[in-house]
Amino acid sequence: MNKTLDDLVLSMKDEMIKEISEIIKFKSYKVKGTEDAPFGIETKKALDYALELGKKYGFKTKNVDNYAGHVEFGNGKKTFGVLGHLDVVPEGTGWSVDPYGGVVKDGYLWGRGATDDKGPIIAALFALKAVKAFGIEPKSKVRIIFGTNEESGWECMKHYFKHETKPDWGVTPDGDFPMINVEKGIADVNVTLYRRQRKVDEEFSLLSFKGGDAPNMVAPTAEAVVKFKDKALIEEVIKYKPSNGSKIEVTNKGHKLFIKATGKSAHGANPSAGINAISALVDLLNHFPIDDDEMQYHLENIAKKIGYETDGKSLGISGQDGMSGPLTVNLGLMEITPKKMKFVLNIRYPIFFNLKMIKKQIEESLKGMEVSIGHHHDPLFVSPDNELIHLLSKVYEDVTGQKSFLIAIGGGTYARAIPNAVAFGPTFPGHGSTEHQPDERISIDDLTMIARIYAQLYYKILS
């Protein structure tokens, strides 16, 4: 490890934390965009901020139509890419601090994006700043690419690489240390039912249902409105206790019940870590005689085939392989209106599984509903014998003093966007992660260590 370079990184710690705190303040989740701001004005501002930082530190920068942009240092034909994203998932509820305050307290930096992925990608930028200040004569190029739509479709990368050449190899600081060489396939499966017109008799009529914030998050809340005649049903609804521990709140307004289920959010790659409010509310509704036979049949089938499960067993799609582990299912979004019911299953499937067969089986399990594949990423696998793996292992062990090892995950990272790439950080073994959860945060020490590791990586690549 180059000690002088390491000291340079440490000297920049306070400035780095300040800049990460500032970029967290942009509410950069996807909203309806414009031609100049395809994913919303706040996301555009976050991209502008990151590129201005790069420009201020003397790097070449480029904005590709506000979809994505990059900071570049070095010369030569071979380019090493560092891909991160500035967009975030919605904040949800349950925070003890302002989710967009960039608060520093108790040795942590708090806010949506602190871990996923604003904090790590700006730490990677500061690592490059340190290498430049060190005075190295670069023999190749490092390009830090800032995406803006990682959480909701990857349109940013699709557009960016229509105009820019892909790096030859690279990493993304959007997973775990030591490194992730296997990523399961990811598919959002859209399931839709178009409802028949009917006359509401108000015995127990489901007027609306809405739950979840994003397909790749365990739904923290779900709400339904029902119309009813029998007042005795109110007490039954109030007393109902979902088996997953979700909390139920009921408000009675005339002959309408407003029912809210509150669970616990978690990343869609690990749905068993959360408490799914959608599943709880579907379970509750199935204990009452809905006046729409068609809707009742399908709700019962959803409860039977999906329910509280996160392994796809009752859907008939469960399983695992020896390389990447088990398939997981997250019922991430659901909405019911007078005209249709639609829900989204976020499925992470092992690298040797077949998405066509998964879809076919879901169609069989959920007969009568339309099934289609939305957002999808093929699995990723990089051999343990790959040159990149050996390089990252050496750097990680030199800086941390810890033994390197390989990890397989259900998450999806930008490593899939270019050839020969893996996720490299930011979460250290045993440190846990709060991404996609209330009170998302990362320790100042971990952010500093990320910058130290990336600086040594750049030094080896550019020397």
N, C-alpha and C positions, 0 to 999 in steps of 0.2 A: 504493500500500500504506500502511495506517495504521501508522506506526512505533511509536506508543505501545502499541497493541494487540499488535504483534509482540513488543515487549519484555516485556509481561505474560506471553505464552506462554512465552518463554524463561526467565522467572523461576520457572515451574512445572515445569521439566524434571525435576528430581530427584524431586519428588513423583509426577509422572506415571510415571516408570520404576519407582518403588517399587510403585505400585498395579498396574501391568501385571505385574510380577514376582509379586505376590501372587495375582492371578487366574489366572495360568498354573498355579499349584499344584493347582488343581482338575482331577481326571482326568475331564474332561467329554465323554468319548465316549459314544455311545449304548449303554446296557445295558437289560435288562428293567426297565421302570418300574412305578410304582404310580399310584394316582389323584392323589396329592399331588406325585409326581415322575415325570411321564410318560416321561422319557428317562433316568431314573436320578438318584440323590440327589446325585452330584457335579455334574451339570449344573444341578440346582436350586440348589445352593450357589453356583455361578458366577453365575447370574442374580440371586440374592439379593444377592450381593456388589456387582454392578454397580449395581443399583437403590439399594442403601444408599449407595453413593458419590454417586449423583445426589441423593438426599435430603439427604445431608450438605452438598452444595454449594448447597442451596437451590432445587432444581428440583422441579417436579411430577413424581411418578412413579406408575406403575401396573403391577401384575403381573396378567397375564391367565392365571389358572389354571395358572401355572408352565410354560406353553408358550412364552411370550414376555412382554416387558414394555417399557416405554418411559420415557424422561426427556424432559420438555418444557419449553421456554422461549419466552415471548412471547405475543402476543395477535393477534387478527385472524382472518379466515376462511381465508386461504390457509396451507397447511401444507407446509413443506419437510421431507421425510423423509430420515434418514440410517440406513440399514439395515445392521446387522452381525450377526455370530453369535458365540456363546460356546462352541459345541460344537466338537469337534476330531475328526480321524480318530485311530484307535489309534496308539500310538507306534511300533509295529514294533520292529525290532532295529537294532543298529549305531551306537548313540549313544556319544559320548565324554563326555557330561555327563548328569546326571539329567534326563530329558525333562520332568519336572514340578517342576523345582527353581527355575525362574525365575532362572537364573544370569546374572549380568552379568560378562562378561570380554572382553578384547581389543576393547573398544568396541562390543560387541554384547550384546543380550538374547537368551538362548537358551531354548528350550523349545517343546513342542508348543502351537501357537496364537500364538507370538510374531509370526508374519507372518499367519497364517490362523486366526482373524481377531481374536483377543483384543487384540493390540497395537494394530492400527489403530483399532478401534472405541473403545477406551479413550482413545487419542490424540484421537479426534474428540470425546469427552466433555470432555476437558481444554480443547480449543479452545472449546467452549461455555462452560465455566467462566470462561475468560479474557474472553470477550465479555460475560458477565454482570458480571464484576468491573470491566470497562471503563466500565460505567454507561450502556449504550445503552438508549434507549427503543424497544422492539421494535414494529414495525408489522405484523409477521406472526409465524408460529410456526415454530420448529425442533423437530422430534421425532426423537430418537435411539431407534431400535427395536432391541432385543436379541433375536435369535432363538436357538433352542437345538437345532435339528434340521436345519441347513442341509446338513450332510454326508451325511445319510441319509434324505432324504425330504421335507423342507419341511413336515411336519405342523404345525410351530410357526407358520408364517406362515398356513397354511390356517385354523388355529384362531383365531389372533389377529385376522385380518380378518373373521371371522364376528362378532366383537364390537366391533371398532374400525373407524372410517372410514379409508380409504386416503389417504395424503398426496397432494397435488395433483401434486407433482413431487419429485425427490430424487436421491440418489446412494448408492452403497455403497462403502466403502473395502476392497474385497475383490477387486481386480484389478490394473490397472496405471495408472500415470500416463503421459502426460497424461490420457487417458480412453478408455474402451472403448464404442463406439457400436454394435458388432455382436457378438452372441454366437450361436454355432451352436446348433442344436437338440441336446438331450441325451436319450438313451434308454438305460435298462438293459434289455437283451434277455435274458430268462430262457429257457434251453434245458434241457429235461428228458427223460431216458430212464428208464422204469420197467423194471427188469431182470426177465427170466424166472427162475423158480426153476431151479436146476441143481445137479448133483453136481460137487463140486470134486475134480479128480484130482491136484491139487498139482504138476503138471508145471511150471507157472509161473502161479500163480493170483494175480490182483490182489485183495487183501482190502480195501484202503481207499486213499483218495487225498484229500488236503485241501490247498488252496493259496489264498493271497491273504488280505488283511485287509479290503478293501472294494472294491466295483465300480469306484470312481473313483480307485483307486491301482494302479499297476503292481505285480504280486505280487512281494514281496521273497523269499518262501520258499514251497516246496511240498514235501509229504511223502507218501510212499506206502509201504505195507507189502505185500510179496508173499510167497507160499509157493512153495517150489521143491523139485525132486528132484535135478536135475543140479548138482553143486557147481561144475562148470566155468563155469556161468553167472555165478557170483559175480565171477570175474575180469573177465568181459566187462562186467558192470555197473560195476565199479570203474573200468575203463579208459575208459568212455564219456565223451566230451567234447562237451557241447552246443555248437552253432555260435554261440550268442549270448553265450558266455562265462560262463554260470552255473557255479557250483562244485557238484560232486556229492560228498556224503558217504554212505558205506554202512556199516551196522552189521549183522553177521550174528549172529543169535540162534537157534541150532538150525537149523530149516529155514525160518526167516523172515528176510527182508531188510528192513531199515528204511532207506529211501532218502530223502535230503533234498537238494533243490536250493536253492541260495541265489543270488539275483540282486541287483537294485538297484531300490529303489522310486522312483517318480516320480508326478507328478500324472496322472490319467487323461486330462486334456485334451492332454497331450503324451507319449503312451506311448513314442514313439521315444527319449525321454530316459532311459528305464529299461531294466532287463534283466529280462525276465519269467520267473520261476522256474517258473510253471505250464507255459508253452510248452516249457521245457527238459525238464521231467519227462515231459510227454506225448510229446515226441520220443524220449526214452530208452526209454519203455515200448514204443513202436512198433518197436523193434529186437529185441524178444523175443517168443516165441510164447505169448501169453496163451491159457489153456485155454478161455476163453469167446469163442466165435466172434462173438457179437453185440457184446460189449464191444470186441473187437479191431477189428471193422469200424468202429465209431463213433469209436474213438480214432484209427484211421488216417485217417478222414474229417476229424476235427478237425485233425489234423496237416496234412492236405492243404489244407483250406479256410481254416484260420486260421493254424496254425503260429506262426512268428515275425513274421508280417506285422502292421503297425499301420495299413494303409491300406485294408483290406477288398477288395483286388484279387481274391484267389482266391475270396472269398465272392460276388463279382460286384456289390459295392455301392460300389466306389471312385469317386471323382470330386471335382470342386470347382466353385465358381462364382467369378465375379470379385469378389464383395463380401466373402466370408467365408473363402475358402481351402478346403483339402481335407478330406474326411471322414476321421475316425480311428476305430480300433477298439482297445479294450483288453480282453483276456481277464483280468478282474479277480478272479473267484472261481471255484473249482471244487471239487466234492466228489463222491466216489464211495463208496457203501456197498453192502452186499449187495442192497439193494432198489432203489436208483436212482443215476443219475448226473445231476448238475445243474451247470451253469456259467452265468456271467453275462458278457455282452459289454456294455461301456460304450461306446456309440457317440456321437460328436459329428458331427452332419451339417450341411452348408451350408444357409443360410437359404432357398434356393430348391429344396431337395430335399423329397421326399415320404416320410414315415415309413411309410405304408402299403405303398408299393412296396419300401422297404428290408426290412420284415418279410417280405413275400411272397418276396423273393429269398433271404433267409436260410432260410426254410422249404424252398425248392427245393434249396439247397445242403446242408442238413443233414436230408435226408429220413429219416423214421423217428423223429425226435425232436420233442417238443412245443416250440413257440416262442410266447412271449407277451411283451408289453411291460409292464414294471414301472414304476419311477420314470421320469417323462418331463417335459421342459420344452420348450415351443415355442421357436423362435429369437426373438431380440430384434434390432430395428433402430430406431435413432433418427437422423433425418436430420441431416446436417452443417449444415443451415440452421436447426436448432432453436434457440430462445432459450437453452435450458439449455447447449447446446454452446458458444455464444458467451460466456456468463457464465463457465463453467468454464475456457475457454481464457484469458480475460482474467486471472482470478485466478491460474492456474498460471504464466502468463508474468510477472505482476507480482512474485510471491513468489520464483520460482526463477531468473528471468532467462533461461529457456530457451524455445525455440519450442515451441508446442503442436502436436500432431498427433493423428489418430484411429487407433484400433487395433481390429482384429477378433480374437476369440479363440474357442477351443473350450471354455473354462470356462463354468460357469453361475453367475451371481450373483443376489443378491436384487433386482437392477435389474429383473428380470422380474416381481417381485411387485407393483409399483405402476405406474401410468401415468407415462410421460415421465421415465424414470430411466436412468442409466448408471453403470458402475463407474468410480470416480474414486480411483486409488491402490489399494494402498499402494506397489507396486513401481516404482521409478524406472528410466528408461531406462538400460540397461547395467549395472544393479546385480545382476541375477540374483535368483533366488528359491529358497528351500529348503522351501517348503510341501510337506507330505505326505512329506517325506524325513527321514532321521535327521539330527540336529543342526540342526533348524529354528532359524533365528535371523534377527534384523533389527538393523541398526546403530542405535545410539542417535541418531546424527545424522539418520537417515532418519525415525525415530519423531518426532523434534522437528520436522523439516520438514513431516511430515504434519499435525501439530497447528497449525503456523504457516499452512499453506495453508487448512485448514478454518476457522481463526479468521477469516481475511480473507473467506472465502466466506460465513460466517454474517453477518459485518458488512454485506456488500452486500445480503444477502437481508432482513435485519431492519431496515436503515436506511430 
